[in-house]
Amino acid sequence: MRTGYDLELVHVTKRYGDTVAVRDLNHVFAPGSYVCLLGPSGCGKSSTLRMIAGHEEVSDGAILLEGHDISSLPPARRGTAMMFQNYALFPHLSVRDNVAFSLRMKGVDTAARHARANDLLSLVDMTHLADRLPAQLSGGQQQRVALARALVTDPKVLLLDEPLSALDPFLRIRMRSELKKLQRDLGITFIHVTHGQDEALALADEIVVMNDAVIEQAGPAREVWATPRTEFVARFIGGHNVIALPEGKATVRADAVLLGDSGLPATITAVEYQGASVAVTTRTETGDDVLALLPEEAFFAAPKSPGDAVRLQWDDRRLHRLEA
């Protein structure tokens, strides 16, 4: 049985004066999927999210949910909910009343809205802190409250604007798995804005890579990472080297590059130990930087240092030609 709801962007454009923040986007988000909008600052991903939420007006185009154009509706009537980057909790309200706030605004009676808030707090494992104020919570606990508050109205699509950016690295990894589990349990579409490649790869069923106000590439996370279409995607998604060949540019994954006795001459410029692997950055005679990601044991069997001359090898079958 299919879960979730169809969400579609149809020729969506956003202008701020003479500046085009989002240019003619067309995309269908798979029902019940976890989608990450990935890209550098200023690429248009947050503007796209805010247009879906109704916090920014659409300059041109339409946003369809279940085939209905919601782009002129106020946020509360769209069937979407947004979790903001700073969580935006009311400091004077308890955790329970924060979660129940939108129901209070709709005139739901106290008993009913508290019962619903308690259900959501149980879902995010925060029942035991329901009577605390936000200032008495850790960052991860505040995030759970913000999630529960966004979900209290049963949205068809949950929108998340860099929800993990305020957390420390350890908690960020833990909350990634919790977000993914929550999305699977609820069966609704999550659209999550991030500029973190690792975050997108860990979470997303689909990655939508944005650059300079347009979608550069969209597809399953593994497909986008393994077969980038453009040089921008290859460089931004990480783990790839762009190699100039007579017939055009190609990528070769960093874990496919070896240090050998023959091959492309280069000089090591940096060595970074990463635990299970060692990242060796080299520069070729033509000035291109090439990264080799070597297994720890292989590197330390014949360790190298910055300044050492090496030769780079790879299997040509591992080359992926860029389309653009």
C-alpha positions as CSV (number, residue, x, y, z in Angstrom):
1,M,0.0,0.0,0.0
2,R,1.4,3.4,-1.0
3,T,1.9,5.9,1.9
4,G,2.4,9.6,1.8
5,Y,1.1,12.3,-0.6
6,D,2.3,13.6,-3.9
7,L,4.0,17.0,-3.7
8,E,5.0,18.6,-7.0
9,L,6.8,21.8,-8.0
10,V,5.7,23.2,-11.3
11,H,7.8,25.9,-12.9
12,V,8.4,27.4,-9.4
13,T,10.4,30.7,-9.4
14,K,11.3,33.0,-6.6
15,R,12.5,36.6,-7.1
16,Y,13.7,39.1,-4.6
17,G,13.7,42.3,-6.7
18,D,16.1,41.7,-9.6
19,T,17.6,38.7,-7.9
20,V,16.4,35.2,-8.9
21,A,16.7,32.9,-5.8
22,V,14.9,30.0,-7.4
23,R,14.6,29.5,-11.2
24,D,11.9,27.5,-12.8
25,L,12.0,24.4,-10.6
26,N,10.1,21.3,-11.7
27,H,10.2,18.3,-9.4
28,V,7.9,15.5,-8.0
29,F,8.7,14.3,-4.5
30,A,8.0,10.6,-4.1
31,P,5.2,10.0,-1.6
32,G,6.4,8.9,1.8
33,S,10.1,9.5,1.0
34,Y,12.9,11.2,2.9
35,V,14.3,13.9,0.6
36,C,17.3,16.1,1.2
37,L,17.7,19.4,-0.6
38,L,21.5,19.7,-0.7
39,G,23.6,22.6,-1.8
40,P,25.9,25.5,-0.8
41,S,24.6,28.6,1.0
42,G,22.7,30.8,-1.4
43,C,21.8,28.1,-3.9
44,G,18.0,28.5,-3.3
45,K,17.2,25.4,-1.2
46,S,15.9,27.3,1.9
47,S,13.8,29.6,-0.3
48,T,12.3,26.5,-2.0
49,L,11.5,25.0,1.4
50,R,9.9,28.3,2.6
51,M,7.8,28.5,-0.5
52,I,6.5,25.0,0.1
53,A,5.7,26.0,3.7
54,G,4.0,29.2,2.7
55,H,6.5,31.5,4.5
56,E,7.6,32.9,1.1
57,E,5.4,33.8,-1.8
58,V,5.8,32.0,-5.1
59,S,6.8,34.6,-7.8
60,D,5.8,32.2,-10.6
61,G,4.6,28.6,-10.9
62,A,2.6,26.4,-8.7
63,I,3.1,24.0,-5.7
64,L,0.7,21.0,-5.9
65,L,-0.1,18.7,-3.0
66,E,-2.4,15.7,-4.0
67,G,-3.0,17.6,-7.2
68,H,-4.3,20.8,-5.6
69,D,-2.4,24.1,-5.9
70,I,-1.6,25.1,-2.4
71,S,0.7,28.1,-3.3
72,S,-1.9,30.7,-2.4
73,L,-3.0,29.1,0.8
74,P,-1.7,30.3,4.3
75,P,0.8,28.0,6.0
76,A,-1.8,26.5,8.4
77,R,-4.1,25.4,5.6
78,R,-1.5,23.7,3.3
79,G,-1.1,20.3,5.0
80,T,2.5,21.0,5.6
81,A,4.4,21.7,8.8
82,M,7.9,23.3,9.2
83,M,10.5,22.7,11.8
84,F,12.8,25.7,12.0
85,Q,16.6,25.7,12.3
86,N,16.5,27.5,15.7
87,Y,13.5,25.4,17.0
88,A,11.6,28.7,17.9
89,L,10.2,27.3,21.1
90,F,8.2,29.7,23.4
91,P,10.4,30.2,26.5
92,H,7.5,30.8,28.9
93,L,5.5,27.7,27.9
94,S,6.1,24.2,29.2
95,V,7.1,21.5,26.8
96,R,3.6,20.1,26.7
97,D,2.1,23.6,26.0
98,N,4.7,24.3,23.3
99,V,3.7,21.1,21.5
100,A,0.0,21.9,21.9
101,F,0.2,25.5,20.9
102,S,-1.2,25.3,17.4
103,L,-4.1,23.2,18.6
104,R,-4.8,25.9,21.2
105,M,-4.9,28.5,18.4
106,K,-7.4,26.3,16.6
107,G,-9.7,26.3,19.6
108,V,-9.1,22.7,20.7
109,D,-10.1,22.2,24.3
110,T,-7.4,21.8,26.9
111,A,-7.9,18.1,27.6
112,A,-7.9,17.1,23.9
113,R,-4.9,19.2,23.0
114,H,-2.9,17.9,26.0
115,A,-3.8,14.4,25.1
116,R,-2.6,14.9,21.6
117,A,0.6,16.6,22.8
118,N,1.3,13.7,25.2
119,D,1.0,11.3,22.2
120,L,3.6,13.2,20.3
121,L,5.9,13.6,23.2
122,S,5.8,9.8,23.7
123,L,6.7,9.4,20.0
124,V,9.8,11.5,20.5
125,D,10.6,10.0,24.0
126,M,10.0,13.3,25.9
127,T,7.0,12.4,28.1
128,H,9.1,12.6,31.3
129,L,10.0,16.2,30.5
130,A,6.6,17.5,29.6
131,D,6.3,20.0,32.4
132,R,9.8,21.6,31.9
133,L,10.5,24.9,30.2
134,P,12.7,25.0,27.0
135,A,15.6,26.6,28.9
136,Q,15.8,23.5,31.1
137,L,16.4,21.2,28.1
138,S,19.5,20.2,26.2
139,G,19.8,21.0,22.5
140,G,18.8,17.5,21.5
141,Q,15.7,17.6,23.8
142,Q,14.7,21.0,22.4
143,Q,14.9,19.5,18.9
144,R,12.6,16.7,19.9
145,V,10.0,19.2,21.3
146,A,10.2,21.2,18.0
147,L,9.6,17.9,16.1
148,A,6.6,17.0,18.2
149,R,5.2,20.5,17.8
150,A,5.6,20.3,14.0
151,L,3.8,16.9,13.9
152,V,0.9,17.7,16.2
153,T,-1.3,18.8,13.3
154,D,-0.8,15.6,11.4
155,P,0.9,17.2,8.4
156,K,1.1,15.4,5.0
157,V,4.6,16.8,4.5
158,L,7.2,17.7,7.2
159,L,9.7,20.4,6.2
160,L,13.0,20.6,8.1
161,D,15.3,23.6,7.7
162,E,18.9,22.5,8.7
163,P,17.4,20.8,11.8
164,L,20.7,19.3,13.0
165,S,23.0,22.3,12.5
166,A,22.8,23.5,16.1
167,L,23.8,20.1,17.6
168,D,27.3,18.9,18.5
169,P,28.7,16.2,16.1
170,F,28.0,13.2,18.3
171,L,24.4,14.2,18.9
172,R,23.9,15.1,15.2
173,I,24.8,11.5,14.2
174,R,22.4,10.1,16.8
175,M,19.6,12.4,15.8
176,R,20.0,11.4,12.1
177,S,19.0,7.9,12.9
178,E,16.1,9.1,15.0
179,L,14.8,11.3,12.2
180,K,15.0,8.5,9.7
181,K,13.2,6.1,12.0
182,L,10.5,8.7,12.7
183,Q,9.9,9.3,9.0
184,R,9.6,5.5,8.4
185,D,7.2,5.1,11.3
186,L,5.0,8.0,10.2
187,G,5.1,7.2,6.5
188,I,4.9,10.8,5.4
189,T,7.2,12.8,3.2
190,F,10.1,14.6,4.9
191,I,11.9,17.4,3.0
192,H,15.1,18.3,4.8
193,V,17.4,21.2,3.8
194,T,21.1,20.7,4.5
195,H,24.5,21.7,3.2
196,G,26.1,18.6,4.7
197,Q,26.9,15.9,2.2
198,D,27.3,13.2,4.9
199,E,23.9,14.2,6.4
200,A,22.2,13.9,3.0
201,L,23.8,10.6,2.2
202,A,22.9,9.1,5.6
203,L,19.2,10.2,5.6
204,A,17.9,10.6,2.1
205,D,16.0,8.2,-0.1
206,E,16.4,11.0,-2.7
207,I,18.9,13.8,-2.9
208,V,18.1,17.0,-4.8
209,V,21.3,18.9,-5.5
210,M,20.8,22.6,-6.0
211,N,23.2,25.1,-7.3
212,D,22.8,28.7,-8.5
213,A,18.9,28.7,-8.1
214,V,18.4,25.5,-10.2
215,I,18.4,21.7,-9.6
216,E,21.7,20.3,-10.9
217,Q,20.8,16.6,-10.3
218,A,18.1,14.6,-8.4
219,G,17.9,10.9,-7.7
220,P,18.5,8.1,-5.2
221,A,21.3,9.0,-2.8
222,R,23.6,6.2,-4.0
223,E,23.0,7.1,-7.7
224,V,23.8,10.8,-7.1
225,W,27.0,9.9,-5.2
226,A,28.2,7.2,-7.6
227,T,27.3,8.8,-10.9
228,P,27.3,12.6,-10.7
229,R,26.1,14.4,-13.8
230,T,28.1,17.6,-13.6
231,E,31.5,18.7,-12.3
232,F,29.7,20.8,-9.6
233,V,27.8,17.8,-8.3
234,A,31.0,15.6,-8.4
235,R,32.9,18.2,-6.4
236,F,30.1,19.1,-4.0
237,I,29.0,15.6,-3.1
238,G,32.6,14.8,-2.2
239,G,34.7,11.6,-2.6
240,H,35.4,12.3,-6.3
241,N,38.3,13.6,-8.3
242,V,37.6,15.4,-11.6
243,I,40.1,14.4,-14.3
244,A,40.6,16.2,-17.6
245,L,40.8,13.8,-20.5
246,P,41.1,14.6,-24.2
247,E,37.5,13.5,-24.8
248,G,36.2,15.5,-21.9
249,K,36.1,15.5,-18.1
250,A,35.6,12.4,-15.9
251,T,35.4,11.5,-12.3
252,V,37.2,8.8,-10.4
253,R,36.3,8.1,-6.8
254,A,39.0,8.8,-4.2
255,D,38.8,5.2,-3.0
256,A,39.7,4.0,-6.5
257,V,43.0,6.0,-6.6
258,L,46.1,4.0,-5.7
259,L,49.7,5.0,-5.1
260,G,51.8,2.8,-7.4
261,D,55.1,2.4,-9.3
262,S,53.6,3.7,-12.6
263,G,50.9,6.1,-13.6
264,L,50.3,9.8,-13.3
265,P,53.2,11.7,-11.6
266,A,52.2,13.8,-8.6
267,T,53.5,15.2,-5.3
268,I,51.8,14.7,-1.9
269,T,50.6,17.9,-0.4
270,A,48.7,16.6,2.7
271,V,48.1,13.4,4.6
272,E,45.1,13.1,7.0
273,Y,44.6,10.1,9.2
274,Q,40.8,9.3,9.4
275,G,40.8,6.0,11.4
276,A,39.9,3.2,9.0
277,S,41.4,5.2,6.1
278,V,44.0,7.8,5.3
279,A,43.3,10.7,3.0
280,V,46.3,11.5,0.8
281,T,46.0,14.8,-1.2
282,T,48.3,15.1,-4.2
283,R,49.0,17.6,-6.9
284,T,49.8,16.6,-10.4
285,E,52.3,18.3,-12.7
286,T,49.4,20.1,-14.4
287,G,48.3,21.6,-11.0
288,D,45.3,19.4,-10.4
289,D,44.6,18.2,-6.9
290,V,43.8,14.5,-6.7
291,L,42.6,12.8,-3.5
292,A,43.5,9.1,-2.7
293,L,41.5,7.5,0.1
294,L,43.6,4.5,1.2
295,P,42.9,1.8,3.7
296,E,44.8,2.4,6.9
297,E,46.7,-0.8,6.6
298,A,47.7,-0.2,3.0
299,F,49.0,3.3,3.8
300,F,51.0,2.4,6.9
301,A,52.6,-0.6,5.1
302,A,54.4,2.1,3.0
303,P,53.8,5.4,4.6
304,K,54.2,8.7,2.7
305,S,54.7,12.3,3.8
306,P,53.9,15.7,2.2
307,G,56.5,16.5,-0.4
308,D,57.0,12.9,-1.5
309,A,56.8,12.1,-5.2
310,V,54.3,9.4,-6.1
311,R,52.5,8.0,-9.1
312,L,48.7,7.7,-9.2
313,Q,46.9,4.7,-10.6
314,W,43.3,3.7,-11.2
315,D,41.4,1.2,-13.2
316,D,39.9,3.0,-16.2
317,R,36.7,1.0,-15.7
318,R,36.3,3.1,-12.5
319,L,36.2,6.4,-14.5
320,H,32.8,8.0,-14.8
321,R,32.3,10.5,-17.7
322,L,30.5,13.7,-16.8
323,E,27.5,14.6,-19.0
324,A,28.1,18.4,-18.6
